[in-house]
Amino acid sequence: MDNPLVVTGQLIVKPGKEQLLIDLLVAQLARVHAQPGNLYADLVQSRDAPREFLLYEIWRSEQDLAWDLQQDYTQEVFRQFEELLEHPIRVIKYQLLASN
């Protein structure tokens, strides 16, 4: 197996929309966790800037992530981002080099 793919998504939510975003992403993470290609997924919120969130996911492969991004439920999340986020989600992909 190739090294897993780590993906982060930085989100800055519009004022007053924090709980809507949390509810949306908690439901999405439940779907993501159920996928065999997903190895890990978390949602965290900044302590210093409570409108800033980070999605942290580890995927078995780029193909597994691509499959997830094509699903209707994921596309619906991205459509809702347009109303909830101040800026488009900032996605960065990493190669996992070491883990403990």
N, C-alpha and C positions, 0 to 999 in steps of 0.2 A: 504494500500500500504506500502511495506517495505521502509526503508530509501533509497533514491536515491544513485546511485553509481557515485562517482566522479573519473574521470580518467585524469591523466596528461601524456603527452608525451614530453620528452625533446629531442630536435633535434639539432645537431651541423652540419651545412652544410659545404661542401667543399668550399674553397675560390672561389669566382666568380660565385657561383651557387645560391646565395641568392634569386634573382628574380625568378628563375625557381622553387625553393621550395615554395616561396610565391604564385605564380600562381597556382601550383599544389594543395596546401592546401586550398586556397580560393575556388577553384572549389569543392574540397572535402567537405568543410564545408557547402557549399550550399546544397549538397546532404544529409549531416548529419542533417542539420536544418529541412529538409523536412520530416524526419522520426518521426512518432508519439512517439517513445520511447526515443527520444532525447529531453531533457529539456533545454539544454544550450550548446553552443560550441563557443570557441574563440581561436584565434591564436594571440600570442604576440611575440614580438621580443625584445631581451635584448638591453637596451640603452648603456650598458657598453661593451658588446661583441656582435656586430651586426650579427655574424654568429650563434648565439644561439637563438633558438625559443622554445616556449612552447605551446603545445595544451592543452586546458583546456575544458573538456567536462563533462556534467552531464547527466546521463542516468537514466531512470525510474527503470531499473533493469539490472542485470548481463545478463539476457537472451536477452534483447534489444541490449546491446553492442555486445554480441556473434553473433547475427543475422547480425549486421553491419559488423563485421570483416569477415564474410563469403561471403559477396557480391563481385561480380567480380570487381566493381570499387574500392573497398577498397583494394582488393588483388593487383590490378594494381598500386595503390599508394605505397604499400609496395615494389613492384618490382622496382619502380622508386627510392625509398629510397636507394637502393643498389648503384646506380650511384651518388646520390646527397649528401649523408651523409658521414661524416668522421667515424662515429660509428653507430651501430644499435640504433634505437630509444629506449630511456629508458622510460618504461611505469610503472607508479605506480597507483594502485587503492586505493581509500579511501572510507570510509563510511561517508556520509554527516550527521553531528550531529546537526547542527544549521545553520540557514540562516536568513537574514533580508530582 
